[in-house]
């Protein structure tokens, strides 16, 4: 089956989630990947949205982080202070799944401003839950479309700590969780180098050459010695994703 | 004692120029009808507090109600930017807007601290982020027992909290269900509390002994406003109008289009007639 780069990205990200993971889900691309995982290989995956819904099993992708669909299908819904205090800060979440406007070579994420904070070129929505998701979940998966605007040498604003300035900088800042262990884009899969923590390309999606990834990345990229090819989407994965997106488009276009 | 008032009288009673106002509802139960009444009454110099400003604060900022915004995520969920918020921040239109920016964890803790009567919230957070450089209200303290460095921010204690709920009984006890957000904390943290409800009933019919209920003696004023959360939603009553949230992107992008829309659908609308302004 033919597929798009965006479909490959979502499917590659979904594959990284395990059936017993407890996942804090960001809206947009992360939400699509997490629900695809739940609808394919990880039916017992626990999805948590910051609106307070624990164990949400939405039939369509929510437009917002607090659509009614999430609450109606959840195991339970708690208050927002409880969500951030007991569940996130309490260390109950194994994976946080984030997107953002910019990411740098050490996996730090910006979702606050482009340009100077006080005179911003673009005012972005801001941190939301991301700042504490980034430090309190066991590990962080990131999903973002590859572009020179998004993959920058250094983020304009550090909204969410990744590996800081690299090496053991994250630990030196008092953070004990693993941080970004996986970055999935529409071109490739990246993981931090075990020592330097610099994001390194470990797998190229089918048909993508290393130069293409470099052209869309704002720093001299490192590629793993044993660079792999991402297996293309299976028919089952593609069908599940397309059905989910078709149901979602239909639901969001409808008004009562 | 709680007063049952019309929406117009409830807002006039509870909201004054210069107030710190927290209108909460995490995507769900956003008090749009009350916000529109604040706009119609021409309140000015408000400090608006809300985790997710959403369309309601975009509208209030664009109509010149706000002097300052305390928030943690200022977007149109799933759609993109809040264009009126951006215009105020990037170009000072219709007036400059002071920002006090936090993370969700911080705001949630600050509401809980406010409800608990504490001067500040203490939590593990703001590690490695640039936010403390730009917000002097983010500070750090040392745990007196372990020495761990913890974040502290002032508690949120608004002059008035405004929320929308499913229903109130005739005594004024209020039931909230579904995604309950930080509404309970906002009401208990505030000096005054205004609640709009879908309906006023003889019996709340609370579904569980652990249902979220605000006793009547925690509330200043209640106004019955069916549909008062549209285009957000009320669990058990109506769904989120996702198509409107998407349409807001083009309505709000341009100043004149925005003003024309606000004139027709808010300024010239009857208080509490939210059905009239749907696209």
HADDOCK unambig.tbl for C-alpha pairs under 7 A between the chains (distance, minus, plus):
assign (segid A and resid 27 and name CA) (segid B and resid 78 and name CA) 6.78 0.50 0.50
assign (segid A and resid 28 and name CA) (segid B and resid 78 and name CA) 6.31 0.50 0.50
assign (segid A and resid 51 and name CA) (segid B and resid 26 and name CA) 6.47 0.50 0.50
assign (segid A and resid 51 and name CA) (segid B and resid 179 and name CA) 6.59 0.50 0.50
assign (segid A and resid 51 and name CA) (segid B and resid 181 and name CA) 6.51 0.50 0.50
assign (segid A and resid 52 and name CA) (segid B and resid 179 and name CA) 6.64 0.50 0.50
assign (segid A and resid 63 and name CA) (segid B and resid 77 and name CA) 6.70 0.50 0.50
assign (segid A and resid 63 and name CA) (segid B and resid 78 and name CA) 4.90 0.50 0.50
assign (segid A and resid 64 and name CA) (segid B and resid 77 and name CA) 4.80 0.50 0.50
assign (segid A and resid 64 and name CA) (segid B and resid 78 and name CA) 5.27 0.50 0.50
assign (segid A and resid 66 and name CA) (segid B and resid 26 and name CA) 6.75 0.50 0.50
assign (segid A and resid 66 and name CA) (segid B and resid 27 and name CA) 5.24 0.50 0.50
assign (segid A and resid 66 and name CA) (segid B and resid 28 and name CA) 6.51 0.50 0.50
assign (segid A and resid 67 and name CA) (segid B and resid 240 and name CA) 6.89 0.50 0.50
assign (segid A and resid 68 and name CA) (segid B and resid 235 and name CA) 6.69 0.50 0.50
assign (segid A and resid 71 and name CA) (segid B and resid 178 and name CA) 6.29 0.50 0.50
assign (segid A and resid 71 and name CA) (segid B and resid 179 and name CA) 6.44 0.50 0.50
assign (segid A and resid 77 and name CA) (segid B and resid 179 and name CA) 6.39 0.50 0.50
assign (segid A and resid 79 and name CA) (segid B and resid 180 and name CA) 5.50 0.50 0.50
assign (segid A and resid 79 and name CA) (segid B and resid 181 and name CA) 4.99 0.50 0.50
assign (segid A and resid 79 and name CA) (segid B and resid 182 and name CA) 6.36 0.50 0.50
assign (segid A and resid 80 and name CA) (segid B and resid 108 and name CA) 6.41 0.50 0.50
assign (segid A and resid 80 and name CA) (segid B and resid 181 and name CA) 4.80 0.50 0.50
assign (segid A and resid 80 and name CA) (segid B and resid 182 and name CA) 5.77 0.50 0.50
assign (segid A and resid 81 and name CA) (segid B and resid 108 and name CA) 4.69 0.50 0.50
assign (segid A and resid 81 and name CA) (segid B and resid 109 and name CA) 6.02 0.50 0.50
assign (segid A and resid 81 and name CA) (segid B and resid 112 and name CA) 6.76 0.50 0.50
assign (segid A and resid 81 and name CA) (segid B and resid 182 and name CA) 6.70 0.50 0.50
assign (segid A and resid 84 and name CA) (segid B and resid 105 and name CA) 5.48 0.50 0.50
assign (segid A and resid 89 and name CA) (segid B and resid 124 and name CA) 6.99 0.50 0.50
assign (segid A and resid 119 and name CA) (segid B and resid 90 and name CA) 6.88 0.50 0.50
assign (segid A and resid 120 and name CA) (segid B and resid 90 and name CA) 6.54 0.50 0.50
assign (segid A and resid 123 and name CA) (segid B and resid 86 and name CA) 6.09 0.50 0.50
assign (segid A and resid 124 and name CA) (segid B and resid 81 and name CA) 6.97 0.50 0.50
assign (segid A and resid 125 and name CA) (segid B and resid 73 and name CA) 5.24 0.50 0.50
assign (segid A and resid 125 and name CA) (segid B and resid 74 and name CA) 4.31 0.50 0.50
assign (segid A and resid 125 and name CA) (segid B and resid 75 and name CA) 4.66 0.50 0.50
assign (segid A and resid 125 and name CA) (segid B and resid 81 and name CA) 6.69 0.50 0.50
assign (segid A and resid 126 and name CA) (segid B and resid 72 and name CA) 6.43 0.50 0.50
assign (segid A and resid 126 and name CA) (segid B and resid 73 and name CA) 4.99 0.50 0.50
assign (segid A and resid 126 and name CA) (segid B and resid 74 and name CA) 6.29 0.50 0.50
assign (segid A and resid 127 and name CA) (segid B and resid 72 and name CA) 6.18 0.50 0.50
assign (segid A and resid 127 and name CA) (segid B and resid 73 and name CA) 5.93 0.50 0.50
assign (segid A and resid 127 and name CA) (segid B and resid 103 and name CA) 5.41 0.50 0.50
assign (segid A and resid 128 and name CA) (segid B and resid 72 and name CA) 5.17 0.50 0.50
assign (segid A and resid 128 and name CA) (segid B and resid 73 and name CA) 4.53 0.50 0.50
assign (segid A and resid 128 and name CA) (segid B and resid 103 and name CA) 5.25 0.50 0.50
assign (segid A and resid 128 and name CA) (segid B and resid 104 and name CA) 4.94 0.50 0.50
assign (segid A and resid 129 and name CA) (segid B and resid 103 and name CA) 6.03 0.50 0.50
assign (segid A and resid 129 and name CA) (segid B and resid 104 and name CA) 4.89 0.50 0.50
assign (segid A and resid 129 and name CA) (segid B and resid 105 and name CA) 6.37 0.50 0.50
assign (segid A and resid 131 and name CA) (segid B and resid 103 and name CA) 6.50 0.50 0.50
assign (segid A and resid 131 and name CA) (segid B and resid 126 and name CA) 6.55 0.50 0.50
assign (segid A and resid 131 and name CA) (segid B and resid 129 and name CA) 6.95 0.50 0.50
assign (segid A and resid 132 and name CA) (segid B and resid 105 and name CA) 6.76 0.50 0.50
assign (segid A and resid 132 and name CA) (segid B and resid 125 and name CA) 5.85 0.50 0.50
assign (segid A and resid 132 and name CA) (segid B and resid 126 and name CA) 6.85 0.50 0.50
assign (segid A and resid 157 and name CA) (segid B and resid 130 and name CA) 6.42 0.50 0.50
assign (segid A and resid 158 and name CA) (segid B and resid 129 and name CA) 5.20 0.50 0.50
assign (segid A and resid 158 and name CA) (segid B and resid 130 and name CA) 5.19 0.50 0.50
assign (segid A and resid 159 and name CA) (segid B and resid 129 and name CA) 5.19 0.50 0.50
assign (segid A and resid 159 and name CA) (segid B and resid 130 and name CA) 6.31 0.50 0.50
assign (segid A and resid 160 and name CA) (segid B and resid 129 and name CA) 5.69 0.50 0.50
assign (segid A and resid 161 and name CA) (segid B and resid 128 and name CA) 5.24 0.50 0.50
assign (segid A and resid 161 and name CA) (segid B and resid 129 and name CA) 5.95 0.50 0.50
assign (segid A and resid 173 and name CA) (segid B and resid 128 and name CA) 6.69 0.50 0.50
assign (segid A and resid 252 and name CA) (segid B and resid 242 and name CA) 5.64 0.50 0.50
assign (segid A and resid 252 and name CA) (segid B and resid 243 and name CA) 6.12 0.50 0.50
assign (segid A and resid 253 and name CA) (segid B and resid 243 and name CA) 5.62 0.50 0.50
assign (segid A and resid 254 and name CA) (segid B and resid 243 and name CA) 6.85 0.50 0.50
assign (segid A and resid 255 and name CA) (segid B and resid 241 and name CA) 6.09 0.50 0.50
assign (segid A and resid 255 and name CA) (segid B and resid 243 and name CA) 6.44 0.50 0.50
